[in-house]
């Protein structure tokens, strides 16, 4: 579905855009496509089993999957990065934090294949960005915001599009109707780092938050970050 001009959500089972063959839930994360004219950028790519559905959703909006040039990954969990090896085989460049890149290359427990009773197929990331570093794609600067906690490599992606300051948050911020801050069962989950990440995130001004699952936020999204920070401080200290 279209979210802003030339920006689309093309995957996500929690809101029924894709279906991973199981009851809807958290098996296929949100994936986004940004049409920059000369290329299309994806943010996360789903579990892999739904890639044909992602491509069909793109075609519905007149987007040719063959134009995908880049995929920026928020973290290595299978529901977000399971299709990375398939995109890589099609010539798409994969971008991630160095920690996430190492996890995806290894395909080990950091990718949480065990959670879905699946094997994560490894892939080699092409480019890595650390906190605050920027990559420019088709004239658009995309900045890495390293927010460890949910995983140690969790990275949100920040850019300005159509006059809006956008952050693709991945699973740093949950998307339920309460201050939910994501699954805490990762092998590299870290409460202390998570709280620090939420503190830093809550200081950032932005207009749109594209979430890792479920609904995104187009009105005062920082309030959702503050809700998550509040719940983390209550529950984890």
C-alpha positions in Angstrom: 0.0 0.0 0.0 1.1 3.5 -0.7 2.3 5.5 2.4 3.8 8.6 0.8 4.5 9.6 -2.8 6.7 6.9 -4.2 6.9 5.1 -0.9 5.1 1.8 -0.3 4.6 -0.9 2.2 4.9 -4.1 0.2 5.1 -6.8 3.0 4.0 -7.6 6.5 1.7 -10.3 7.8 0.5 -8.6 10.9 -1.6 -6.2 8.8 -2.4 -8.7 6.1 -0.2 -7.5 3.2 1.6 -10.8 3.0 1.0 -14.3 4.4 3.8 -16.6 5.4 1.6 -19.8 5.4 0.9 -19.6 9.1 -1.5 -17.7 11.3 -0.9 -14.0 11.0 1.4 -12.6 13.5 5.1 -11.9 13.5 6.4 -14.4 10.8 6.8 -11.9 8.0 8.0 -8.4 9.0 7.1 -5.2 7.3 9.0 -4.4 4.1 9.0 -1.0 2.4 9.9 0.1 -1.2 11.1 3.6 -2.0 11.0 4.5 -5.7 13.9 6.9 -6.4 13.4 6.9 -10.2 16.7 5.4 -11.3 16.4 2.6 -8.7 14.2 1.2 -6.0 15.4 0.8 -2.4 13.9 -1.8 -0.1 14.0 -1.6 3.7 13.9 -5.2 5.0 12.7 -8.0 2.8 10.6 -10.4 4.8 11.1 -14.1 5.6 11.9 -15.3 2.1 8.8 -17.5 1.6 6.8 -14.3 0.7 9.1 -12.7 -1.8 6.8 -13.5 -4.7 4.0 -11.7 -2.8 6.3 -8.7 -2.2 7.0 -8.6 -5.9 3.3 -8.9 -6.8 2.5 -6.1 -4.5 5.1 -3.9 -6.2 3.7 -4.7 -9.6 0.3 -3.7 -8.5 1.6 -0.2 -7.9 3.5 -0.1 -11.1 6.9 -0.9 -9.6 9.2 -3.3 -11.5 11.0 -5.6 -9.0 13.9 -5.8 -11.5 14.6 -2.1 -10.6 15.5 -3.0 -7.0 19.1 -2.0 -6.5 19.5 -1.8 -2.7 18.1 -3.4 0.4 18.8 -1.8 3.8 18.3 -4.3 6.6 17.3 -3.3 10.1 18.6 -6.5 11.8 19.3 -10.2 11.0 16.1 -11.9 12.2 14.6 -14.3 9.7 11.3 -12.4 9.4 13.1 -9.3 8.3 16.1 -10.6 6.4 15.2 -14.2 5.4 14.9 -13.1 1.7 18.3 -11.4 1.7 20.0 -14.3 -0.1 17.3 -14.3 -2.8 17.7 -10.6 -3.4 21.5 -11.0 -3.5 21.2 -13.7 -6.2 19.3 -11.1 -8.3 22.1 -8.6 -8.0 20.6 -6.4 -5.2 23.1 -4.8 -2.9 22.6 -5.5 0.8 23.3 -2.8 3.4 23.4 -3.3 7.2 25.3 -2.6 10.4 28.6 -4.6 10.6 27.2 -6.7 13.4 24.1 -7.5 11.4 26.2 -8.2 8.3 28.3 -10.7 10.2 25.2 -12.4 11.6 23.6 -12.7 8.1 26.8 -14.0 6.7 27.0 -16.7 9.4 23.2 -17.5 9.3 23.6 -18.6 13.0 21.2 -18.3 16.0 21.4 -14.5 15.8 19.1 -14.8 12.8 16.5 -16.7 14.9 15.7 -19.4 12.4 14.9 -21.6 15.4 12.0 -19.3 16.3 10.3 -20.2 13.0 11.6 -23.8 12.7 13.4 -22.8 9.5 17.0 -22.6 8.4 18.4 -19.1 7.7 20.2 -19.1 4.4 23.3 -17.0 4.8 24.1 -14.0 2.5 27.1 -11.7 2.2 26.3 -8.0 2.9 27.8 -5.6 0.3 28.0 -2.5 2.4 28.1 -1.8 6.1 27.3 1.4 8.0 27.9 2.3 11.6 26.0 4.7 13.7 25.8 8.2 12.1 27.3 7.1 8.8 25.4 7.9 5.6 25.1 6.3 2.2 23.7 8.3 -0.7 21.6 6.3 -3.2 20.3 8.0 -6.3 20.9 11.4 -4.6 19.1 10.5 -1.4 21.3 10.4 1.8 20.3 7.5 4.1 21.7 7.6 7.6 22.3 4.7 10.0 21.0 5.0 13.5 22.5 2.2 15.6 20.0 1.2 18.3 21.2 -2.0 19.9 19.0 -3.9 22.4 16.4 -6.0 20.5 19.6 -7.3 18.8 23.1 -5.9 19.1 23.1 -4.8 15.5 19.6 -3.2 15.3 19.8 -0.2 13.0 17.1 2.3 12.1 17.4 4.1 8.7 16.8 7.8 8.5 16.1 9.9 5.4 14.0 12.8 4.2 11.4 12.1 1.5 8.5 14.2 0.2 9.3 16.9 2.8 8.9 14.3 5.6 11.7 13.2 8.0 11.3 9.4 7.9 12.8 6.7 10.2 12.5 3.0 9.4 12.6 1.7 12.9 12.6 -2.0 12.5 11.9 -3.8 15.8 13.4 -1.1 18.0 9.8 0.1 18.5 6.8 -2.2 18.7 3.6 -1.4 16.9 0.8 -2.5 19.2 -1.6 0.0 20.7 0.4 0.3 23.8 4.0 1.2 24.6 5.2 -2.2 23.3 8.9 -2.3 22.6 9.5 -5.6 20.7 10.3 -9.2 21.4 12.9 -9.9 24.0 13.9 -13.4 23.1 16.9 -12.7 20.9 20.1 -14.6 21.8 21.8 -11.2 21.8 19.0 -9.2 23.5 20.4 -6.6 26.0 18.1 -4.6 28.3 20.7 -2.0 29.3 21.6 -1.2 25.7 18.0 -1.2 24.8 17.1 1.5 27.3 20.1 3.6 26.2 18.9 3.2 22.6 15.4 4.3 23.5 16.7 7.3 25.4 18.6 8.4 22.3 15.7 7.7 19.9 13.4 9.8 22.1 15.6 12.8 21.5 15.2 12.7 17.7 12.7 14.9 15.9 11.0 13.2 13.0 7.7 13.0 11.1 7.1 9.4 10.0 8.0 6.1 11.7 7.9 3.0 9.5 7.7 0.1 11.9 8.9 -3.4 11.8 5.5 -5.0 12.3 1.9 -3.8 12.1 1.1 -0.1 11.9 3.3 2.8 11.1 3.0 6.3 12.5 2.4 9.6 10.6 1.4 11.8 13.5 3.7 12.6 16.4 5.6 9.3 16.1 8.1 10.3 18.8 5.3 9.9 21.3 5.3 6.1 20.6 9.0 6.1 21.2 8.5 7.8 24.6 5.8 5.3 25.5 8.2 2.5 24.8 10.9 4.2 26.8 8.5 4.6 29.7 7.5 0.9 29.7 11.2 -0.2 29.5 12.1 1.9 32.5 9.2 0.5 34.5 9.8 -3.1 33.6 13.5 -3.5 33.3 15.0 -1.7 36.3 
